[in-house]
Amino acid sequence: MIRGPREITEEDLHAYVDGHLPEERLCDVQAYLAAHPGEASRVAAWRLQVTKLRERYNPVLEEAVDDRFCVDTILEQKKGERRWRKVAAAAAIAFLAGAGAGWFGRDMSPLGRNTDAARALAEAAIEAHRVYVPEVRHPIEVRADESHLVPWLSKRVGLEIKAPDLQSEGLRLMGGRLLSGPAGATALFMYQGENGVRVTLTTAKAPVESQTDFQWSAEGKIGAVAWFEHGLAFVVAGPAEEARLKRLADRVCNAYEIADSGKK
């Protein structure tokens, strides 16, 4: 953690993830995450874990306890309740550990299904978008006019990736940065329109082998379209306009298909 008069603590980061951070600290935390990609990736992983934990266990916790688990005395009933809470807590810890170790562990949770994996990737990409898009001075690490941008990110991701030309959609490539995501090295390309609106494209190795259709996700004013193909995972994120983001996703797909056909 950075030491200073406005030190960002672990408690601040957890409060940010849980939505309990005081409003006057919000800008400080967002600026800190923008300047520390590793911490931003960690926070994104926490958000993902919390979301999936709630999806998996909230329905169970809301169920009525079966009569066969009830006992005759109040004392035994209280003991049973304490035991149940311990079981629920243990299950939650096991799920979190599994999520951290295998972001898309198919044997452990619904994340193993392709569409759920795409939606989970979209959640992490939305968080990265939220952190870096507001940045004025350092939204990217490498500018678009630097020739090593795409080769560098391709090498780190482990597969050849591209920064598609989206000028036909009114978007100019600003550049990109490397993220340390839960699924490994992730490339983020940032685009900007004439009106100042920014769109990001994140690319990483796909956690599953097969292709998926476009999966739409939205958190507040930010939307994302995620899909897998060519052994890669893609997410286009920006203002929550589903039709436009899916059109941009089509442009990305076309760029990869044209490149692949050129190799044959």
CYANA upper distance limits for C-alpha pairs under 8 A (distance plus 0.5 A):
  1 MET  CA      7 GLU  CA      7.78
  1 MET  CA      8 ILE  CA      7.12
  1 MET  CA      9 THR  CA      7.31
  2 ILE  CA      7 GLU  CA      6.43
  2 ILE  CA      8 ILE  CA      7.37
  3 ARG  CA      7 GLU  CA      5.84
  6 ARG  CA     28 ASP  CA      8.05
  8 ILE  CA     12 ASP  CA      6.63
  8 ILE  CA     13 LEU  CA      7.99
  8 ILE  CA     28 ASP  CA      8.17
  8 ILE  CA     29 VAL  CA      7.11
  8 ILE  CA     32 TYR  CA      7.87
  9 THR  CA     13 LEU  CA      7.12
 10 GLU  CA     14 HIS  CA      6.83
 11 GLU  CA     15 ALA  CA      6.55
 12 ASP  CA     16 TYR  CA      6.59
 12 ASP  CA     21 LEU  CA      7.12
 12 ASP  CA     29 VAL  CA      7.90
 13 LEU  CA     17 VAL  CA      6.84
 13 LEU  CA     29 VAL  CA      7.79
 13 LEU  CA     43 VAL  CA      7.61
 14 HIS  CA     18 ASP  CA      6.66
 15 ALA  CA     19 GLY  CA      6.41
 15 ALA  CA     20 HIS  CA      5.29
 15 ALA  CA     21 LEU  CA      5.24
 16 TYR  CA     20 HIS  CA      6.62
 16 TYR  CA     21 LEU  CA      5.47
 16 TYR  CA     26 LEU  CA      8.07
 16 TYR  CA     29 VAL  CA      8.24
 17 VAL  CA     43 VAL  CA      7.40
 17 VAL  CA     46 TRP  CA      7.53
 17 VAL  CA     47 ARG  CA      6.36
 21 LEU  CA     25 ARG  CA      7.15
 21 LEU  CA     26 LEU  CA      7.11
 22 PRO  CA     26 LEU  CA      7.16
 23 GLU  CA     27 CYS  CA      8.44
 25 ARG  CA     29 VAL  CA      6.80
 26 LEU  CA     30 GLN  CA      6.71
 27 CYS  CA     31 ALA  CA      6.55
 28 ASP  CA     32 TYR  CA      6.66
 29 VAL  CA     33 LEU  CA      6.70
 30 GLN  CA     34 ALA  CA      6.66
 30 GLN  CA    131 VAL  CA      6.63
 31 ALA  CA     35 ALA  CA      6.84
 31 ALA  CA    131 VAL  CA      8.42
 31 ALA  CA    135 GLU  CA      8.38
 32 TYR  CA     36 HIS  CA      6.71
 33 LEU  CA     37 PRO  CA      6.90
 33 LEU  CA     39 GLU  CA      6.58
 33 LEU  CA     40 ALA  CA      5.39
 33 LEU  CA    131 VAL  CA      7.11
 34 ALA  CA     40 ALA  CA      7.49
 34 ALA  CA    131 VAL  CA      6.16
 34 ALA  CA    132 TYR  CA      6.16
 34 ALA  CA    135 GLU  CA      7.69
 34 ALA  CA    138 HIS  CA      8.42
 34 ALA  CA    139 PRO  CA      8.27
 35 ALA  CA    138 HIS  CA      8.41
 36 HIS  CA     40 ALA  CA      6.78
 37 PRO  CA     41 SER  CA      6.62
 37 PRO  CA    179 LEU  CA      6.72
 37 PRO  CA    180 SER  CA      7.64
 38 GLY  CA     42 ARG  CA      6.80
 38 GLY  CA    179 LEU  CA      7.79
 38 GLY  CA    180 SER  CA      6.56
 39 GLU  CA     43 VAL  CA      6.67
 40 ALA  CA     44 ALA  CA      6.66
 40 ALA  CA    128 ALA  CA      7.69
 40 ALA  CA    131 VAL  CA      7.99
 41 SER  CA     45 ALA  CA      6.72
 41 SER  CA    128 ALA  CA      8.03
 41 SER  CA    179 LEU  CA      7.41
 41 SER  CA    180 SER  CA      6.43
 41 SER  CA    181 GLY  CA      5.93
 41 SER  CA    182 PRO  CA      7.84
 42 ARG  CA     46 TRP  CA      6.83
 42 ARG  CA    181 GLY  CA      8.21
 42 ARG  CA    182 PRO  CA      8.39
 43 VAL  CA     47 ARG  CA      6.78
 44 ALA  CA     48 LEU  CA      6.75
 44 ALA  CA    124 ALA  CA      5.89
 44 ALA  CA    127 GLU  CA      6.29
 44 ALA  CA    128 ALA  CA      7.67
 45 ALA  CA     49 GLN  CA      6.63
 45 ALA  CA    100 GLY  CA      8.05
 45 ALA  CA    124 ALA  CA      7.39
 45 ALA  CA    181 GLY  CA      8.14
 45 ALA  CA    182 PRO  CA      6.84
 46 TRP  CA     50 VAL  CA      6.64
 47 ARG  CA     51 THR  CA      6.70
 47 ARG  CA    124 ALA  CA      8.27
 48 LEU  CA     52 LYS  CA      6.74
 48 LEU  CA    120 ALA  CA      7.38
 48 LEU  CA    123 GLU  CA      7.09
 48 LEU  CA    124 ALA  CA      7.06
 49 GLN  CA     53 LEU  CA      6.38
 49 GLN  CA     96 LEU  CA      6.71
 49 GLN  CA     99 ALA  CA      6.93
 49 GLN  CA    100 GLY  CA      8.24
 50 VAL  CA     54 ARG  CA      6.70
 51 THR  CA     55 GLU  CA      6.80
 52 LYS  CA     56 ARG  CA      6.53
 53 LEU  CA     57 TYR  CA      6.53
 53 LEU  CA     58 ASN  CA      8.35
 53 LEU  CA     92 ALA  CA      7.34
 53 LEU  CA     95 PHE  CA      7.53
 53 LEU  CA     96 LEU  CA      7.79
 54 ARG  CA     58 ASN  CA      5.71
 55 GLU  CA     59 PRO  CA      8.05
 56 ARG  CA     60 VAL  CA      8.37
 56 ARG  CA    109 SER  CA      8.38
 57 TYR  CA     61 LEU  CA      6.73
 57 TYR  CA     92 ALA  CA      8.14
 58 ASN  CA     62 GLU  CA      6.73
 59 PRO  CA     63 GLU  CA      6.99
 61 LEU  CA     88 ALA  CA      8.37
 65 VAL  CA     69 PHE  CA      7.46
 65 VAL  CA     70 CYS  CA      8.33
 66 ASP  CA     70 CYS  CA      7.85
 69 PHE  CA     80 GLY  CA      8.30
 70 CYS  CA     77 GLN  CA      6.86
 70 CYS  CA     80 GLY  CA      8.24
 71 VAL  CA     76 GLU  CA      6.48
 71 VAL  CA     77 GLN  CA      6.15
 72 ASP  CA     76 GLU  CA      7.70
 72 ASP  CA     77 GLN  CA      7.93
 73 THR  CA     77 GLN  CA      6.71
 74 ILE  CA     78 LYS  CA      6.66
 75 LEU  CA     79 LYS  CA      6.81
 76 GLU  CA     80 GLY  CA      6.55
 77 GLN  CA     81 GLU  CA      6.73
 78 LYS  CA     82 ARG  CA      6.74
 79 LYS  CA     83 ARG  CA      6.64
 80 GLY  CA     84 TRP  CA      6.59
 81 GLU  CA     85 ARG  CA      6.74
 82 ARG  CA     86 LYS  CA      6.79
 83 ARG  CA     87 VAL  CA      6.76
 84 TRP  CA     88 ALA  CA      6.65
 85 ARG  CA     89 ALA  CA      6.51
 86 LYS  CA     90 ALA  CA      6.53
 87 VAL  CA     91 ALA  CA      6.63
 88 ALA  CA     92 ALA  CA      6.68
 89 ALA  CA     93 ILE  CA      6.70
 90 ALA  CA     94 ALA  CA      6.62
 91 ALA  CA     95 PHE  CA      6.64
 92 ALA  CA     96 LEU  CA      6.71
 93 ILE  CA     97 ALA  CA      6.61
 94 ALA  CA     98 GLY  CA      6.65
 95 PHE  CA     99 ALA  CA      6.58
 95 PHE  CA    108 MET  CA      8.22
 96 LEU  CA    100 GLY  CA      6.63
 97 ALA  CA    101 ALA  CA      6.66
 98 GLY  CA    102 GLY  CA      6.29
 98 GLY  CA    103 TRP  CA      7.95
 98 GLY  CA    105 GLY  CA      7.71
 98 GLY  CA    108 MET  CA      7.75
 99 ALA  CA    103 TRP  CA      5.34
 99 ALA  CA    104 PHE  CA      7.64
 99 ALA  CA    105 GLY  CA      7.61
100 GLY  CA    182 PRO  CA      7.69
102 GLY  CA    183 ALA  CA      8.33
103 TRP  CA    182 PRO  CA      6.65
103 TRP  CA    183 ALA  CA      6.67
104 PHE  CA    111 LEU  CA      5.82
104 PHE  CA    112 GLY  CA      6.02
104 PHE  CA    117 ALA  CA      6.57
104 PHE  CA    207 PRO  CA      7.02
105 GLY  CA    109 SER  CA      7.23
105 GLY  CA    111 LEU  CA      6.98
105 GLY  CA    112 GLY  CA      5.92
106 ARG  CA    110 PRO  CA      7.38
106 ARG  CA    111 LEU  CA      6.54
106 ARG  CA    112 GLY  CA      3.61
106 ARG  CA    113 ARG  CA      7.05
107 ASP  CA    112 GLY  CA      7.03
108 MET  CA    112 GLY  CA      7.89
110 PRO  CA    116 ASP  CA      7.07
111 LEU  CA    116 ASP  CA      5.53
111 LEU  CA    117 ALA  CA      5.54
111 LEU  CA    120 ALA  CA      7.84
112 GLY  CA    116 ASP  CA      7.49
112 GLY  CA    117 ALA  CA      6.85
113 ARG  CA    117 ALA  CA      6.65
114 ASN  CA    118 ALA  CA      6.80
114 ASN  CA    208 VAL  CA      7.27
114 ASN  CA    210 SER  CA      8.28
114 ASN  CA    212 THR  CA      7.13
115 THR  CA    119 ARG  CA      6.83
115 THR  CA    212 THR  CA      7.09
115 THR  CA    213 ASP  CA      8.33
115 THR  CA    215 GLN  CA      7.34
116 ASP  CA    120 ALA  CA      6.60
117 ALA  CA    121 LEU  CA      6.70
117 ALA  CA    207 PRO  CA      8.13
118 ALA  CA    122 ALA  CA      6.73
118 ALA  CA    212 THR  CA      8.33
118 ALA  CA    215 GLN  CA      7.00
118 ALA  CA    226 ALA  CA      5.96
118 ALA  CA    227 TRP  CA      6.26
118 ALA  CA    228 PHE  CA      7.75
118 ALA  CA    233 ALA  CA      8.23
119 ARG  CA    123 GLU  CA      6.91
119 ARG  CA    215 GLN  CA      6.73
119 ARG  CA    216 TRP  CA      7.82
119 ARG  CA    217 SER  CA      7.06
119 ARG  CA    226 ALA  CA      7.08
120 ALA  CA    124 ALA  CA      7.17
121 LEU  CA    125 ALA  CA      6.73
121 LEU  CA    226 ALA  CA      7.58
121 LEU  CA    235 VAL  CA      7.92
122 ALA  CA    126 ILE  CA      6.52
122 ALA  CA    217 SER  CA      7.13
122 ALA  CA    224 ALA  CA      6.43
122 ALA  CA    225 VAL  CA      7.30
122 ALA  CA    226 ALA  CA      6.17
122 ALA  CA    235 VAL  CA      6.51
123 GLU  CA    127 GLU  CA      6.93
123 GLU  CA    217 SER  CA      7.95
124 ALA  CA    128 ALA  CA      6.91
125 ALA  CA    129 HIS  CA      6.56
125 ALA  CA    202 THR  CA      7.17
125 ALA  CA    224 ALA  CA      8.24
125 ALA  CA    235 VAL  CA      7.12
125 ALA  CA    237 ALA  CA      7.57
126 ILE  CA    130 ARG  CA      6.58
126 ILE  CA    219 GLU  CA      8.13
126 ILE  CA    222 ILE  CA      7.30
126 ILE  CA    223 GLY  CA      7.68
126 ILE  CA    224 ALA  CA      7.18
126 ILE  CA    237 ALA  CA      6.81
127 GLU  CA    131 VAL  CA      6.79
128 ALA  CA    132 TYR  CA      6.72
129 HIS  CA    133 VAL  CA      6.09
129 HIS  CA    200 THR  CA      7.00
129 HIS  CA    237 ALA  CA      7.30
129 HIS  CA    238 GLY  CA      8.01
130 ARG  CA    134 PRO  CA      7.70
130 ARG  CA    222 ILE  CA      8.34
131 VAL  CA    135 GLU  CA      8.22
132 TYR  CA    139 PRO  CA      5.81
132 TYR  CA    140 ILE  CA      8.25
133 VAL  CA    139 PRO  CA      6.70
133 VAL  CA    190 MET  CA      8.47
133 VAL  CA    198 ARG  CA      7.05
133 VAL  CA    199 VAL  CA      8.47
134 PRO  CA    139 PRO  CA      7.93
135 GLU  CA    139 PRO  CA      5.35
140 ILE  CA    174 MET  CA      8.10
140 ILE  CA    175 GLY  CA      6.47
140 ILE  CA    176 GLY  CA      5.62
140 ILE  CA    177 ARG  CA      5.88
140 ILE  CA    190 MET  CA      7.88
141 GLU  CA    175 GLY  CA      7.83
141 GLU  CA    176 GLY  CA      6.46
141 GLU  CA    177 ARG  CA      5.34
141 GLU  CA    178 LEU  CA      8.22
142 VAL  CA    146 GLU  CA      7.30
142 VAL  CA    149 LEU  CA      6.65
142 VAL  CA    175 GLY  CA      6.05
142 VAL  CA    176 GLY  CA      6.05
142 VAL  CA    177 ARG  CA      6.80
143 ARG  CA    149 LEU  CA      7.82
143 ARG  CA    174 MET  CA      6.54
143 ARG  CA    175 GLY  CA      4.71
143 ARG  CA    176 GLY  CA      7.17
144 ALA  CA    149 LEU  CA      7.36
144 ALA  CA    173 LEU  CA      6.60
144 ALA  CA    174 MET  CA      5.85
144 ALA  CA    175 GLY  CA      4.55
144 ALA  CA    176 GLY  CA      7.71
145 ASP  CA    175 GLY  CA      8.20
147 SER  CA    151 PRO  CA      8.46
148 HIS  CA    152 TRP  CA      6.18
149 LEU  CA    153 LEU  CA      6.84
149 LEU  CA    175 GLY  CA      7.98
149 LEU  CA    176 GLY  CA      7.61
150 VAL  CA    154 SER  CA      6.43
150 VAL  CA    161 ILE  CA      7.46
150 VAL  CA    162 LYS  CA      6.91
150 VAL  CA    163 ALA  CA      7.45
151 PRO  CA    155 LYS  CA      6.60
151 PRO  CA    160 GLU  CA      8.26
152 TRP  CA    156 ARG  CA      6.89
153 LEU  CA    157 VAL  CA      6.56
153 LEU  CA    161 ILE  CA      8.03
153 LEU  CA    177 ARG  CA      8.30
153 LEU  CA    178 LEU  CA      7.17
153 LEU  CA    187 ALA  CA      6.42
154 SER  CA    158 GLY  CA      6.42
154 SER  CA    159 LEU  CA      5.99
154 SER  CA    160 GLU  CA      5.38
154 SER  CA    161 ILE  CA      5.78
154 SER  CA    162 LYS  CA      8.46
154 SER  CA    187 ALA  CA      8.48
155 LYS  CA    159 LEU  CA      7.17
155 LYS  CA    160 GLU  CA      7.87
156 ARG  CA    185 ALA  CA      6.63
156 ARG  CA    186 THR  CA      8.41
157 VAL  CA    184 GLY  CA      8.06
157 VAL  CA    185 ALA  CA      5.57
157 VAL  CA    186 THR  CA      6.51
157 VAL  CA    187 ALA  CA      7.46
157 VAL  CA    204 ALA  CA      6.47
157 VAL  CA    205 LYS  CA      7.13
158 GLY  CA    205 LYS  CA      7.92
159 LEU  CA    205 LYS  CA      7.81
159 LEU  CA    232 LEU  CA      8.49
161 ILE  CA    203 THR  CA      8.01
162 LYS  CA    256 TYR  CA      8.05
163 ALA  CA    173 LEU  CA      8.35
163 ALA  CA    189 PHE  CA      7.27
164 PRO  CA    251 ARG  CA      8.14
164 PRO  CA    252 VAL  CA      6.41
164 PRO  CA    255 ALA  CA      6.43
165 ASP  CA    172 ARG  CA      8.25
165 ASP  CA    173 LEU  CA      7.92
165 ASP  CA    255 ALA  CA      8.36
166 LEU  CA    170 GLY  CA      7.27
166 LEU  CA    171 LEU  CA      5.84
166 LEU  CA    172 ARG  CA      7.14
166 LEU  CA    173 LEU  CA      8.13
166 LEU  CA    248 LEU  CA      8.12
166 LEU  CA    251 ARG  CA      7.71
167 GLN  CA    171 LEU  CA      5.30
167 GLN  CA    172 ARG  CA      6.17
169 GLU  CA    248 LEU  CA      8.07
170 GLY  CA    193 GLY  CA      6.05
170 GLY  CA    194 GLU  CA      7.52
171 LEU  CA    191 TYR  CA      6.15
171 LEU  CA    192 GLN  CA      5.66
171 LEU  CA    193 GLY  CA      5.01
171 LEU  CA    194 GLU  CA      7.93
172 ARG  CA    191 TYR  CA      5.74
172 ARG  CA    192 GLN  CA      5.80
172 ARG  CA    193 GLY  CA      6.76
173 LEU  CA    189 PHE  CA      7.90
173 LEU  CA    190 MET  CA      6.62
173 LEU  CA    191 TYR  CA      4.90
173 LEU  CA    192 GLN  CA      7.11
174 MET  CA    189 PHE  CA      8.10
174 MET  CA    190 MET  CA      6.11
174 MET  CA    191 TYR  CA      5.84
174 MET  CA    192 GLN  CA      7.20
175 GLY  CA    189 PHE  CA      6.30
175 GLY  CA    190 MET  CA      6.28
175 GLY  CA    191 TYR  CA      7.93
176 GLY  CA    187 ALA  CA      7.61
176 GLY  CA    188 LEU  CA      5.81
176 GLY  CA    189 PHE  CA      4.71
176 GLY  CA    190 MET  CA      6.34
177 ARG  CA    187 ALA  CA      6.61
177 ARG  CA    188 LEU  CA      5.85
177 ARG  CA    189 PHE  CA      7.22
178 LEU  CA    185 ALA  CA      7.46
178 LEU  CA    186 THR  CA      6.40
178 LEU  CA    187 ALA  CA      5.43
178 LEU  CA    188 LEU  CA      6.77
179 LEU  CA    185 ALA  CA      6.51
179 LEU  CA    186 THR  CA      5.46
179 LEU  CA    187 ALA  CA      6.61
179 LEU  CA    188 LEU  CA      7.53
180 SER  CA    184 GLY  CA      6.53
180 SER  CA    185 ALA  CA      5.56
180 SER  CA    186 THR  CA      6.64
181 GLY  CA    185 ALA  CA      6.41
181 GLY  CA    186 THR  CA      6.53
183 ALA  CA    204 ALA  CA      8.18
183 ALA  CA    205 LYS  CA      8.22
183 ALA  CA    207 PRO  CA      7.79
184 GLY  CA    204 ALA  CA      7.88
184 GLY  CA    205 LYS  CA      8.25
185 ALA  CA    204 ALA  CA      7.01
186 THR  CA    202 THR  CA      7.17
186 THR  CA    203 THR  CA      6.22
186 THR  CA    204 ALA  CA      5.20
186 THR  CA    205 LYS  CA      8.35
187 ALA  CA    202 THR  CA      5.95
187 ALA  CA    203 THR  CA      5.66
187 ALA  CA    204 ALA  CA      6.90
188 LEU  CA    200 THR  CA      7.11
188 LEU  CA    201 LEU  CA      6.16
188 LEU  CA    202 THR  CA      4.87
188 LEU  CA    203 THR  CA      7.06
189 PHE  CA    200 THR  CA      6.06
189 PHE  CA    201 LEU  CA      5.59
189 PHE  CA    202 THR  CA      6.82
190 MET  CA    198 ARG  CA      7.37
190 MET  CA    199 VAL  CA      6.42
190 MET  CA    200 THR  CA      4.99
190 MET  CA    201 LEU  CA      6.98
191 TYR  CA    198 ARG  CA      6.00
191 TYR  CA    199 VAL  CA      5.65
191 TYR  CA    200 THR  CA      6.58
192 GLN  CA    196 GLY  CA      6.40
192 GLN  CA    197 VAL  CA      6.15
192 GLN  CA    198 ARG  CA      4.83
192 GLN  CA    199 VAL  CA      6.81
193 GLY  CA    197 VAL  CA      5.86
193 GLY  CA    198 ARG  CA      6.85
198 ARG  CA    238 GLY  CA      7.03
199 VAL  CA    236 VAL  CA      7.63
199 VAL  CA    237 ALA  CA      6.24
199 VAL  CA    238 GLY  CA      5.12
199 VAL  CA    239 PRO  CA      8.16
200 THR  CA    235 VAL  CA      8.44
200 THR  CA    236 VAL  CA      6.27
200 THR  CA    237 ALA  CA      5.76
200 THR  CA    238 GLY  CA      7.02
201 LEU  CA    234 PHE  CA      7.49
201 LEU  CA    235 VAL  CA      6.12
201 LEU  CA    236 VAL  CA      5.12
201 LEU  CA    237 ALA  CA      6.99
202 THR  CA    234 PHE  CA      6.23
202 THR  CA    235 VAL  CA      5.74
202 THR  CA    236 VAL  CA      7.18
203 THR  CA    232 LEU  CA      7.20
203 THR  CA    233 ALA  CA      6.07
203 THR  CA    234 PHE  CA      5.27
203 THR  CA    235 VAL  CA      7.25
204 ALA  CA    232 LEU  CA      6.18
204 ALA  CA    233 ALA  CA      5.71
204 ALA  CA    234 PHE  CA      7.36
205 LYS  CA    231 GLY  CA      6.73
205 LYS  CA    232 LEU  CA      4.98
205 LYS  CA    233 ALA  CA      6.17
206 ALA  CA    228 PHE  CA      6.64
206 ALA  CA    229 GLU  CA      8.14
206 ALA  CA    231 GLY  CA      5.91
206 ALA  CA    232 LEU  CA      4.82
206 ALA  CA    233 ALA  CA      4.90
207 PRO  CA    233 ALA  CA      8.00
208 VAL  CA    228 PHE  CA      8.39
208 VAL  CA    231 GLY  CA      8.45
209 GLU  CA    231 GLY  CA      6.75
210 SER  CA    228 PHE  CA      7.71
210 SER  CA    229 GLU  CA      7.54
210 SER  CA    231 GLY  CA      8.37
211 GLN  CA    227 TRP  CA      7.78
211 GLN  CA    228 PHE  CA      5.45
211 GLN  CA    229 GLU  CA      5.30
211 GLN  CA    230 HIS  CA      8.35
212 THR  CA    227 TRP  CA      5.92
212 THR  CA    228 PHE  CA      5.82
212 THR  CA    229 GLU  CA      7.56
213 ASP  CA    227 TRP  CA      6.43
213 ASP  CA    228 PHE  CA      8.18
214 PHE  CA    225 VAL  CA      6.48
214 PHE  CA    226 ALA  CA      6.12
214 PHE  CA    227 TRP  CA      5.58
214 PHE  CA    246 LYS  CA      8.00
215 GLN  CA    225 VAL  CA      5.89
215 GLN  CA    226 ALA  CA      5.61
215 GLN  CA    227 TRP  CA      6.77
216 TRP  CA    223 GLY  CA      7.91
216 TRP  CA    224 ALA  CA      6.36
216 TRP  CA    225 VAL  CA      5.21
216 TRP  CA    226 ALA  CA      7.18
216 TRP  CA    242 GLU  CA      7.70
217 SER  CA    223 GLY  CA      6.22
217 SER  CA    224 ALA  CA      5.74
217 SER  CA    225 VAL  CA      6.96
218 ALA  CA    222 ILE  CA      6.20
218 ALA  CA    223 GLY  CA      4.58
218 ALA  CA    224 ALA  CA      6.61
218 ALA  CA    240 ALA  CA      6.89
219 GLU  CA    223 GLY  CA      6.80
220 GLY  CA    240 ALA  CA      8.24
221 LYS  CA    239 PRO  CA      6.37
221 LYS  CA    240 ALA  CA      5.84
222 ILE  CA    237 ALA  CA      7.46
222 ILE  CA    238 GLY  CA      6.04
222 ILE  CA    239 PRO  CA      5.32
222 ILE  CA    240 ALA  CA      5.23
223 GLY  CA    237 ALA  CA      6.14
223 GLY  CA    238 GLY  CA      6.12
223 GLY  CA    239 PRO  CA      6.23
223 GLY  CA    240 ALA  CA      4.44
223 GLY  CA    241 GLU  CA      7.23
223 GLY  CA    242 GLU  CA      7.54
223 GLY  CA    245 LEU  CA      8.36
224 ALA  CA    235 VAL  CA      6.86
224 ALA  CA    236 VAL  CA      5.96
224 ALA  CA    237 ALA  CA      4.69
224 ALA  CA    238 GLY  CA      7.03
224 ALA  CA    240 ALA  CA      7.75
224 ALA  CA    242 GLU  CA      8.32
224 ALA  CA    245 LEU  CA      7.52
225 VAL  CA    235 VAL  CA      5.96
225 VAL  CA    236 VAL  CA      5.80
225 VAL  CA    237 ALA  CA      7.07
225 VAL  CA    242 GLU  CA      8.36
225 VAL  CA    245 LEU  CA      7.01
225 VAL  CA    246 LYS  CA      6.88
225 VAL  CA    249 ALA  CA      7.52
226 ALA  CA    233 ALA  CA      7.87
226 ALA  CA    234 PHE  CA      6.02
226 ALA  CA    235 VAL  CA      4.78
226 ALA  CA    236 VAL  CA      7.10
227 TRP  CA    233 ALA  CA      6.49
227 TRP  CA    234 PHE  CA      5.99
227 TRP  CA    235 VAL  CA      7.19
228 PHE  CA    232 LEU  CA      6.16
228 PHE  CA    233 ALA  CA      4.99
228 PHE  CA    234 PHE  CA      6.67
229 GLU  CA    233 ALA  CA      7.14
235 VAL  CA    249 ALA  CA      8.46
236 VAL  CA    245 LEU  CA      7.06
236 VAL  CA    248 LEU  CA      7.81
236 VAL  CA    249 ALA  CA      6.80
237 ALA  CA    245 LEU  CA      7.61
238 GLY  CA    245 LEU  CA      7.74
240 ALA  CA    245 LEU  CA      8.41
241 GLU  CA    245 LEU  CA      6.72
242 GLU  CA    246 LYS  CA      6.58
243 ALA  CA    247 ARG  CA      6.72
244 ARG  CA    248 LEU  CA      6.78
245 LEU  CA    249 ALA  CA      6.64
246 LYS  CA    250 ASP  CA      6.73
247 ARG  CA    251 ARG  CA      6.97
248 LEU  CA    252 VAL  CA      6.90
249 ALA  CA    253 CYS  CA      6.77
250 ASP  CA    254 ASN  CA      6.63
251 ARG  CA    255 ALA  CA      6.74
252 VAL  CA    256 TYR  CA      7.05
253 CYS  CA    257 GLU  CA      6.74
254 ASN  CA    258 ILE  CA      6.51
255 ALA  CA    259 ALA  CA      6.75
256 TYR  CA    260 ASP  CA      6.60
257 GLU  CA    261 SER  CA      6.61
258 ILE  CA    262 GLY  CA      6.72
259 ALA  CA    263 LYS  CA      7.19
260 ASP  CA    264 LYS  CA      7.42
